[in-house]
Amino acid sequence: MIVRPSLETDAPALAAIYGHHVLHGLGSFEETPPSADDMAGRRAAVVALGLPYLVAEADGKVLGFAYTGPFRPRAAYRYTVEDSVYVAPQAIGKGVGRLVLSEVLKACETLGVRQVMAVIGNSANEASIGLHRSLGFEHAGVGRALGFKHGDWVDIVWMQKALNGGASTPPDAPGIPLAGH
């Protein structure tokens, strides 16, 4: 398995993987799967900011992806990103998420990011919570019943990982670009 930067041509695979989780899980609060064109646009927006959007691939097939985006649009958040990671159903539990998210975290460290936030749908999502914990994320809180999906109220779990010294020193990089701020 290799991890590589995503390409525009990966959009159908990204849409298929993410669409499965939209339809069958609580990790995403979307209810309608985005199209391949939608995913291509979302990917392009992340890449345009210089942020990592990586895929894990084996035998020419995308098995998972991870990326970061701005945590919030205000200027003071420019040292904080939010991660996302999704794995194809047939590859869950095989280390794909850990591999691709680890590489995203390395890329964020190189960019001078100070905090990475995980906003995990469903407080019972032990796979994602465990993955993030194994990569050094710490529990930062729970928002109770913030979404309603598949007939149930769904929590979100915030987890946080400091990079590059976190809050121990002033930033030494310009931070990620935030449109209009």
C-alpha positions in Angstrom: 0.0 0.0 0.0 1.2 3.5 -0.8 0.1 6.9 0.2 0.2 9.6 -2.4 -1.2 13.1 -3.1 -4.7 12.8 -4.4 -5.4 13.6 -8.0 -8.4 15.1 -9.7 -8.9 11.7 -11.4 -9.4 10.1 -7.9 -12.7 12.0 -7.5 -14.9 9.0 -8.4 -13.2 6.8 -5.8 -13.4 9.6 -3.2 -17.1 9.9 -3.9 -17.7 6.2 -3.7 -15.8 5.8 -0.4 -17.3 8.9 1.2 -20.8 8.2 -0.2 -20.8 4.8 1.5 -20.2 6.5 4.9 -22.8 9.2 4.2 -25.4 6.6 3.5 -24.5 4.0 6.1 -22.7 5.7 8.9 -22.8 8.6 11.4 -19.2 9.8 10.9 -20.5 12.4 8.4 -23.5 14.6 9.0 -24.2 14.8 5.3 -27.3 12.9 4.3 -26.9 12.9 0.5 -23.7 11.6 -1.0 -21.9 14.2 -3.0 -21.1 13.5 -6.7 -17.7 12.9 -8.1 -17.7 16.5 -9.4 -18.6 17.7 -5.9 -15.7 15.8 -4.4 -13.4 17.1 -7.1 -14.3 20.6 -6.2 -13.9 20.0 -2.5 -10.5 18.4 -3.1 -9.4 21.3 -5.3 -10.3 23.8 -2.6 -8.2 22.0 0.0 -5.2 21.6 -2.4 -5.5 25.3 -3.4 -4.8 26.2 0.3 -1.6 24.1 0.2 -3.1 21.6 2.6 -2.7 17.8 2.4 -5.3 15.7 0.6 -3.8 12.2 0.4 -5.0 8.8 -0.7 -4.0 5.3 0.3 -3.8 3.0 -2.7 -3.1 -0.7 -3.3 -2.9 -2.3 -6.7 -4.0 0.9 -8.4 -7.2 1.1 -6.2 -7.9 3.9 -3.7 -8.7 2.3 -0.4 -9.0 5.4 1.7 -8.3 9.1 2.0 -7.5 11.8 4.5 -7.1 15.5 4.4 -7.2 18.7 6.5 -9.1 21.8 6.0 -9.3 25.1 7.9 -10.8 24.6 11.3 -12.8 27.9 11.2 -12.6 30.8 8.8 -11.4 33.6 11.1 -7.8 34.7 10.9 -6.8 33.7 14.5 -7.5 30.0 13.6 -4.9 30.0 10.8 -2.7 27.6 12.8 -5.5 25.1 13.4 -6.8 22.5 10.9 -9.6 19.9 11.0 -8.8 16.4 9.8 -11.1 14.0 7.9 -10.4 10.4 7.1 -12.5 7.8 5.3 -11.8 4.2 4.4 -13.4 2.0 1.8 -15.8 -0.6 3.4 -13.7 -3.6 2.3 -10.5 -2.0 3.8 -11.8 -1.1 7.2 -9.6 -2.5 10.0 -6.6 -3.1 7.8 -4.5 0.0 8.8 -5.5 2.2 5.9 -6.9 5.0 8.0 -3.9 5.0 10.3 -1.4 5.0 7.4 -3.0 7.8 5.4 -3.8 10.0 8.5 -0.3 9.6 9.8 1.0 11.0 6.5 -1.4 13.9 6.7 -0.2 14.7 10.2 3.4 14.7 9.0 2.5 17.1 6.2 0.7 19.4 8.6 3.8 19.5 10.9 5.9 20.5 7.9 3.4 23.3 7.2 3.8 24.7 10.7 0.3 23.8 11.8 0.0 24.0 15.6 -3.3 22.2 16.3 -5.2 19.5 14.5 -8.8 19.0 15.5 -10.9 15.9 14.8 -14.6 16.4 14.8 -15.9 12.8 15.0 -19.5 12.1 14.2 -21.1 9.7 16.8 -19.7 9.3 20.3 -20.0 5.5 19.7 -17.6 5.7 16.7 -14.9 3.7 18.5 -13.0 3.0 15.3 -12.4 6.7 14.6 -11.9 7.6 18.2 -9.4 4.8 18.7 -7.6 5.7 15.5 -7.2 9.3 16.6 -6.2 8.3 20.1 -3.5 5.9 18.7 -2.0 8.9 16.8 -1.7 11.1 19.9 -5.0 12.9 19.8 -6.6 13.8 23.2 -10.2 14.0 24.1 -11.3 17.6 24.0 -15.1 17.4 24.5 -18.4 16.0 23.3 -21.3 18.0 21.8 -24.5 16.1 22.7 -27.2 15.6 20.1 -25.9 18.1 17.6 -27.1 16.2 14.5 -30.2 14.2 13.6 -29.5 11.4 11.2 -30.9 7.9 10.4 -33.7 8.6 12.9 -31.4 9.3 15.9 -29.8 12.3 17.6 -26.0 12.1 17.1 -23.2 13.5 19.2 -19.9 14.7 18.0 -16.6 14.1 19.7 -13.8 16.7 19.6 -10.2 15.4 19.8 -7.1 17.5 19.5 -3.4 17.0 18.7 -0.8 19.6 19.2 2.0 19.8 16.5 5.2 21.9 16.5 5.1 22.7 20.2 1.3 23.5 20.2 0.7 26.5 22.4 4.1 26.4 24.2 5.7 29.0 21.9 4.5 31.7 19.5 4.1 30.5 15.9 7.1 30.7 13.6 5.2 30.2 10.3 2.5 32.3 8.6 -0.3 29.7 9.1 -2.6 28.4 6.5 -4.2 30.9 4.1 -7.8 31.6 4.9 -9.9 33.1 2.1 -11.0 36.6 2.8 -9.3 36.9 6.2 
